[in-house]
Amino acid sequence: MHNIMTTRRYLEAFNERSATVFLILLLCADLAFFGMHFIAAIIGDIKWVLKSDLFNIELDRGYPEMYQYIKFFWIIILFLNLALKNRSLHYIPWVLLFTYFLLDDSIQIYEQAGYFFTELFNFTPLFGLRVQDYGELAFTATAGILLLPPLVWAYRKGTQIFRKISLDIGLLVLVLVFFGVVVDMVHIVVPLGTVSFIVGVVEDGGEMLAVSLILWYNFLLNVRGVNAGYYLCDFVRIVLTRRYT
């Protein structure tokens, strides 16, 4: 009973009305894009069903991806607002990270840089991946190396509350990276067919849901304040260790 009460207390802490409504709207939009994608795939001609193939969630610069750009932009704005409200520069490294995500998706920096790294390092393709994929992975790793030090600095210099918030955002970013990098690599090596279609939906759909969760959490911080006493990292620790206080 005590375990259930503790879990309920954490869930209630994240159930701020306006943020919850916002999350529901975000998820409904995500699910609407999933539904249109599946309907078109089942019928077999997305242009005949929706009059455009831009509803395909795997299509670069399609409507679902444009929707992702908007979410990334809102995340950046909300982080800037947190920095102003709390008079703290520690949120700026998060602004830089999500600005990179937005630019990477919208102008496909990783693909352009992937060609450069491919020519620079002369990769030997393994595990069913293309040479281009190794170049993109090398660029992603380089970007991570450059963006990580400011985040580490902010974490070390920030308050205990900021550290918990950073851990929360970090957990959600890891979910995004899992779908955007790990599942993406699986999608590349899986042969075309039904399995490839499913993996592709899991990849792009997982990214959409992860960004929606990050946007929701950032919006929650802005409307409830950062000093709420309850954080995702604590909840995850409780669930994993089953140590309830």
C-alpha positions as CSV (number, residue, x, y, z in Angstrom):
1,M,0.0,0.0,0.0
2,H,2.8,2.4,0.9
3,N,4.5,1.7,-2.5
4,I,1.3,2.5,-4.3
5,M,0.8,5.7,-2.4
6,T,4.3,6.8,-3.1
7,T,3.9,6.1,-6.8
8,R,0.6,7.9,-6.9
9,R,2.1,10.9,-5.1
10,Y,4.8,11.2,-7.9
11,L,2.2,10.8,-10.7
12,E,0.0,13.5,-9.1
13,A,3.0,15.9,-8.9
14,F,3.3,15.7,-12.7
15,N,-0.4,16.0,-13.4
16,E,-0.5,19.8,-13.7
17,R,-3.8,20.5,-15.6
18,S,-2.6,22.8,-18.3
19,A,0.6,20.7,-18.9
20,T,-1.5,17.4,-19.0
21,V,-3.9,18.9,-21.5
22,F,-0.9,20.1,-23.6
23,L,0.6,16.6,-23.5
24,I,-2.7,15.0,-24.6
25,L,-2.9,17.4,-27.6
26,L,0.7,16.6,-28.5
27,L,0.1,12.8,-28.3
28,C,-3.2,13.1,-30.3
29,A,-1.3,14.9,-33.1
30,D,1.4,12.2,-33.0
31,L,-1.2,9.4,-33.1
32,A,-3.1,11.1,-36.0
33,F,0.1,11.1,-38.1
34,F,0.7,7.4,-37.2
35,G,-2.9,6.6,-38.2
36,M,-2.6,8.4,-41.6
37,H,0.7,6.6,-42.2
38,F,-0.8,3.2,-41.5
39,I,-4.0,3.7,-43.4
40,A,-2.0,4.8,-46.5
41,A,0.4,1.8,-46.1
42,I,-2.5,-0.7,-45.8
43,I,-4.4,0.8,-48.8
44,G,-1.1,1.1,-50.7
45,D,-1.3,4.5,-52.2
46,I,-0.8,7.4,-49.9
47,K,-1.5,10.0,-52.6
48,W,-4.9,8.5,-53.4
49,V,-5.9,8.5,-49.7
50,L,-4.5,11.8,-48.5
51,K,-3.9,13.6,-51.8
52,S,-0.2,13.9,-50.8
53,D,2.7,11.7,-49.7
54,L,3.8,14.4,-47.3
55,F,1.9,12.7,-44.5
56,N,4.4,9.8,-44.6
57,I,6.2,9.9,-41.2
58,E,9.4,8.5,-42.8
59,L,9.6,11.3,-45.4
60,D,12.2,14.0,-45.0
61,R,10.5,17.4,-44.7
62,G,7.0,15.9,-44.7
63,Y,4.2,17.2,-42.5
64,P,5.1,15.0,-39.5
65,E,8.8,16.1,-39.7
66,M,7.7,19.7,-40.0
67,Y,5.7,19.1,-36.8
68,Q,8.9,17.9,-35.2
69,Y,10.6,21.1,-36.1
70,I,7.9,23.1,-34.4
71,K,8.3,21.1,-31.3
72,F,12.0,21.5,-31.2
73,F,11.6,25.3,-31.7
74,W,9.1,25.4,-28.8
75,I,11.5,23.5,-26.6
76,I,14.2,26.0,-27.3
77,I,11.9,28.9,-26.5
78,L,10.8,27.3,-23.2
79,F,14.4,26.7,-22.2
80,L,15.2,30.4,-22.9
81,N,12.2,31.3,-20.8
82,L,13.5,29.2,-17.9
83,A,16.8,30.9,-18.2
84,L,15.2,34.3,-17.9
85,K,12.7,33.4,-15.2
86,N,15.4,31.8,-13.0
87,R,18.2,34.2,-14.1
88,S,20.4,31.3,-14.8
89,L,22.8,30.7,-17.7
90,H,22.9,27.0,-16.9
91,Y,20.0,26.3,-19.2
92,I,21.8,27.7,-22.2
93,P,23.7,24.5,-22.9
94,W,20.3,22.8,-23.3
95,V,19.3,25.5,-25.7
96,L,22.4,24.7,-27.7
97,L,21.7,21.0,-27.7
98,F,18.1,21.3,-29.0
99,T,19.2,24.0,-31.5
100,Y,21.6,21.4,-32.9
101,F,18.7,18.8,-33.0
102,L,16.5,21.3,-34.8
103,L,19.2,22.2,-37.4
104,D,20.3,18.6,-37.8
105,D,16.8,17.5,-38.6
106,S,15.7,20.5,-40.7
107,I,18.8,21.0,-42.9
108,Q,20.2,17.5,-42.5
109,I,23.6,18.4,-41.2
110,Y,24.5,14.8,-40.4
111,E,24.0,13.7,-43.9
112,Q,26.1,16.4,-45.4
113,A,28.8,15.9,-42.8
114,G,28.6,12.1,-43.2
115,Y,30.0,12.4,-46.7
116,F,32.9,14.5,-45.4
117,F,33.7,12.0,-42.7
118,T,33.4,9.1,-45.1
119,E,36.0,10.7,-47.4
120,L,38.2,11.7,-44.5
121,F,38.4,8.3,-42.6
122,N,37.9,5.8,-45.4
123,F,35.6,3.5,-43.4
124,T,35.1,-0.2,-44.1
125,P,31.4,-1.1,-44.0
126,L,30.5,-3.8,-41.5
127,F,27.3,-5.3,-40.0
128,G,25.2,-4.4,-43.1
129,L,25.7,-0.7,-42.7
130,R,26.7,1.6,-45.5
131,V,29.9,3.6,-45.6
132,Q,27.7,6.7,-45.4
133,D,26.2,5.4,-42.1
134,Y,29.6,5.3,-40.5
135,G,30.3,8.8,-41.6
136,E,27.0,10.0,-40.1
137,L,27.8,8.1,-36.8
138,A,31.2,9.7,-36.7
139,F,29.7,13.2,-37.1
140,T,27.1,12.5,-34.5
141,A,29.8,11.3,-32.0
142,T,31.8,14.5,-32.8
143,A,28.8,16.7,-32.2
144,G,28.2,14.9,-28.9
145,I,31.8,15.5,-27.8
146,L,31.4,19.2,-28.5
147,L,28.0,19.6,-26.9
148,L,28.7,17.5,-23.8
149,P,31.3,19.8,-22.0
150,P,28.9,22.8,-21.6
151,L,26.2,20.4,-20.3
152,V,28.7,18.9,-17.8
153,W,29.8,22.4,-16.7
154,A,26.2,23.5,-16.2
155,Y,25.5,20.4,-14.2
156,R,28.5,20.8,-12.0
157,K,27.9,24.5,-11.4
158,G,24.1,24.3,-11.1
159,T,21.9,24.0,-8.0
160,Q,20.6,20.7,-6.8
161,I,17.3,21.5,-8.4
162,F,18.9,22.2,-11.8
163,R,20.9,18.9,-11.5
164,K,17.6,17.0,-11.1
165,I,16.0,18.8,-14.0
166,S,19.1,18.1,-16.1
167,L,18.9,14.4,-15.2
168,D,15.2,14.4,-16.2
169,I,15.9,16.0,-19.6
170,G,18.9,13.7,-20.0
171,L,16.8,10.6,-19.5
172,L,14.3,11.8,-22.1
173,V,17.1,12.7,-24.5
174,L,18.5,9.2,-24.2
175,V,15.1,7.9,-25.3
176,L,15.2,10.2,-28.3
177,V,18.8,9.1,-29.1
178,F,17.8,5.4,-28.8
179,F,15.1,5.8,-31.5
180,G,17.1,8.3,-33.6
181,V,20.4,6.4,-33.7
182,V,20.1,2.8,-32.5
183,V,16.7,1.9,-34.1
184,D,17.8,3.9,-37.2
185,M,20.8,1.7,-37.6
186,V,18.6,-1.4,-37.2
187,H,16.2,0.0,-39.8
188,I,19.1,0.3,-42.3
189,V,20.3,-3.3,-41.9
190,V,16.8,-4.9,-42.0
191,P,15.7,-6.0,-45.5
192,L,12.9,-4.2,-47.2
193,G,9.4,-5.6,-46.4
194,T,7.0,-5.7,-43.6
195,V,9.6,-5.9,-40.9
196,S,11.4,-2.9,-42.3
197,F,8.2,-1.0,-42.4
198,I,7.5,-1.7,-38.8
199,V,11.0,-0.8,-37.7
200,G,10.8,2.4,-39.6
201,V,7.5,3.3,-37.9
202,V,9.0,2.4,-34.5
203,E,12.0,4.6,-35.3
204,D,10.2,7.8,-36.5
205,G,7.2,7.3,-34.3
206,G,9.5,6.8,-31.2
207,E,11.3,10.0,-32.1
208,M,8.0,11.9,-32.3
209,L,6.8,10.6,-29.0
210,A,10.1,11.3,-27.3
211,V,10.2,14.9,-28.5
212,S,6.6,15.3,-27.4
213,L,7.5,14.1,-23.9
214,I,10.5,16.5,-23.7
215,L,8.3,19.4,-24.8
216,W,5.6,18.5,-22.2
217,Y,8.2,18.3,-19.4
218,N,9.7,21.6,-20.4
219,F,6.3,23.2,-20.5
220,L,5.5,21.7,-17.1
221,L,8.7,23.3,-15.7
222,N,7.5,26.6,-17.0
223,V,4.0,26.5,-15.6
224,R,4.6,24.8,-12.2
225,G,8.0,26.2,-11.5
226,V,11.3,24.3,-11.2
227,N,11.2,23.8,-7.4
228,A,8.4,21.2,-7.2
229,G,10.1,18.6,-5.1
230,Y,9.3,15.8,-7.5
231,Y,11.4,14.8,-10.5
232,L,11.4,12.1,-13.1
233,C,14.9,10.9,-12.1
234,D,13.7,10.2,-8.6
235,F,10.6,8.4,-9.8
236,V,12.8,6.2,-12.1
237,R,15.1,5.5,-9.3
238,I,12.2,4.4,-7.1
239,V,10.8,2.2,-9.8
240,L,14.1,0.6,-10.5
241,T,15.3,0.1,-6.9
242,R,11.9,-0.2,-5.2
243,R,13.2,1.9,-2.4
244,Y,10.2,4.0,-1.2
245,T,10.6,6.7,1.4
